Amino acid sequence: MGQIDLGLQLMAYGLSGVFFVLIMFYAVIKLLDKIFPYSPEKEQG
């Protein structure tokens, strides 16, 4: 059962890494949204 446990542990590390990167990506986007808020351009004319 050692290899099954090792496989599950490796899978948990991989999933943790994926979710960590997704959370960091979300946080960076929210931070950039606060630093540079959306302001629609005025129409010329």
C-alpha distance (Angstrom), angle and dihedral (degrees) to the residues before:
residue distance angle dihedral
M1 . . .
G2 3.79 . .
Q3 3.77 93.8 .
I4 3.80 93.2 48.6
D5 3.81 90.3 51.2
L6 3.79 90.4 47.7
G7 3.80 90.6 49.5
L8 3.81 92.3 50.6
Q9 3.80 90.4 47.3
L10 3.80 91.2 50.8
M11 3.81 90.4 47.7
A12 3.81 90.2 51.3
Y13 3.82 90.6 50.9
G14 3.79 90.9 49.6
L15 3.80 94.5 48.5
S16 3.80 90.9 45.6
G17 3.79 89.7 52.8
V18 3.79 92.5 49.3
F19 3.80 93.8 49.6
F20 3.81 91.2 44.3
V21 3.82 90.5 54.9
L22 3.82 91.7 46.7
I23 3.81 91.5 50.6
M24 3.81 91.3 47.6
F25 3.83 90.5 49.3
Y26 3.82 89.9 51.2
A27 3.82 91.6 48.1
V28 3.81 92.5 49.7
I29 3.81 91.2 50.6
K30 3.82 91.5 49.2
L31 3.82 90.3 48.0
L32 3.80 92.2 50.1
D33 3.81 89.1 48.0
K34 3.80 89.8 56.0
I35 3.83 93.6 45.0
F36 3.82 94.7 45.6
P37 3.82 107.7 26.4
Y38 3.79 118.9 -162.0
S39 3.79 114.1 -96.9
P40 3.80 118.3 174.5
E41 3.77 115.8 -129.2
K42 3.80 117.5 -110.9
E43 3.78 113.9 -114.0
Q44 3.79 116.1 -113.7
G45 3.75 113.8 -131.9
